[in-house]
Amino acid sequence: MVDRVSKSEVDIQQLRDQQADDRTLLGRARLGATIAKSHGKLFIMNDRADLAVAGDTDGVHVGQEELPASEARRIVGPTRLIGVSTHCIEQARQAVAEGADYIGCGPVFPGRTKSFDAYVGVDLLRDVAREIEIPAFAIGGIDRSNVEEVVQAGCRRIAVTGALRDVDDASAAAAELAERLQA
């Protein structure tokens, strides 16, 4: 899957598997990072700064319950990327203050991979577009049916799972989403 997606319009992939043991995650991180780099793409580890370093990934993405960006930075060093999930403008400001390189904003819409009690909608995207200067990715339920709402809110980056996983041709779906983001 990493190889196929790396050949598409997708620039960054994230390894997220909360069921796998550490050794399995480490092996997947190393393999994914190697494949992504061979295509000039980035590969990020979810939640685990230690495995991001051990697996030689391009960085780590942490949520609000994991390490703060400043602590993740101490582990991954100055050259790896640090992303932080945010659900309100205050969390986005905090992520910037702690040294995040990018933020994920959401969940914007209901999706097929995770369920949440609440969704931020595009209002958070508008606030972030007006105020936050680091790259921001809209996340949560984004697909071809609603990506225009994301763009209209001022966000030109998205993180998707179901929009690529649940289609016959992930490369074509990625190309279509990329085109709509640039429109």
N, C-alpha and C positions, 0 to 999 in steps of 0.2 A: 504493500500500500504506500509506504513512504516513497519508494522509487517512482511509482505511477503518479502520485500527487506532485512530487518534485519536478516532474516534466510538464506540469500544467502552469497555470497563472498564479498558483499559490506560492507566496514568498516565504512563509514561516509555517512550520508545523510544530505542534505541541504534543508531547507524550503525556497522556493522562490515563492512568489505570490504577484505581484505588484498591483493586483486588489482588494485584500481583505482589509477590514478595520482592524484597530489595535486590536480590541477585538477578531475578528475571527483569526487573526494571533497569538495572545497570546494563545488562546485555542488550536490551532494547534501545536504551539511550545511546550506547556506543554505536550500534548498527545504524540507528536512525540518523545520528549526527554525521556519520561517515557518508551515508547515502545522500543526505541533504547537501552536505558540503560539496560532493562530487558534481552536483547540479548548480552550485552557486547559491543555494538556499540556506535558510536558517532553521535550526532545530532547538526547541526550548523544552526544558523539563518542567512539569507541573509540580508545585509545592515543595520539592526536595532540592534545596541548594546543595546539599552534600552530594547527591547523585548527579546533579548538573555538572559539578566539577569532576567527579570520578568518571562520568560518562563522556566528558569532553564535549558537552553541548554548548550552544551559543548563549545560554542563559537559563534563568528560572522565572517562572510565573507563580506568584503567591496570592492567596486570598486574604480576606480580612481576619481569618482565624489562624493563619500561618505566621511565619516570621515577618516582622516589619521589614520594609525594603532596606532600611539602614543596617539591620542585622544580616539580612541575606547578602548585602554587599560585602560585609566582613568575611563571609564564607567564599563567595564566588570571585571576589577581587574586582579590580577596576575595569576589566575589559569585557566581561560577560554582561549581557543584558539582564535587567530586572524589570519584570512587569508586575503590576498589582491590579487585582480585581477591585472595582469600585461600584458602589450602588447609590451614591449621592455626591453632590459637589464637595461637601466637606471631606469625604474620603479621597476624592480626587486631589484636593489641595494638600492633604496630608501625604499622599503618595509622592507628590512632587517635592514636598518639603523633606521627605526621607530619602530622596535620591532615585526614585523610579525613573527608568528610561522610557517607559510607556505605560499606559493604563488600559484596562478592559472596562467598559462601561455597560452595565446591564444587571440583570437580564432585561432586555428591551421588550421582547415579545415572548409569549409562551412557545416552547419548542418541543421537539420530539425526544431530546436526550436527557433532560432534567426537568423536574417540577419545582416550582417555587411558590411561596405564599403570596408574593407581590412582584409586580413588574414595574420597572422604572419608566417605560415608554420612551418616547423621543425627547421629552422635556429635559432629561439629564444630558442627552447628547447636545442639545442647544446650549445649555449652560456651560458644558465643557468646551464646546467650539468657541464660545465667546471669551472664555477665561484661561483655559489651560493650554500651555504652549508645547508640551511634549506630545508625541503621537498618542492618539486615543483610538481604540478599536471598539466598535459596537459589538455586543455579544448577546446571544439569546434569541433563538427562534428566527433568525434572519435568513431569508431565502429570496427567490426571485419575485415573490408576491409582495414583499414589503421593503426591499432594499431601497426603493426610491424615497420612502419616508425617512430612511436613515440619511440619505444624501441631502434631502431637503432640510434636515435638522443641522446640517453642517459637518457631518462625519463622512470621511472618505475611506475609512478602513473598517473592515469587518472581520470577525472571527466566526467561523461556521463549522458545524459538524454534520448535522442531518442534511443540509443543503447539498453536500457532496457525497456523504455516505449512502443516502437513500435514493440515489439516482443511478440509472444505467451507465451514464457516461460522465464521470466526475470531472474529467478535463474540460468537456464542453460546458458543464455547469459552472465551473470555475471561470472559464473564459467569459461566459455571459455575465456573471456577477462582476467581474473586473471591468467589463465594458460599461455596465450600468453605474459603477462607482465613478468612472471617469466622465460620464455624460454630463 
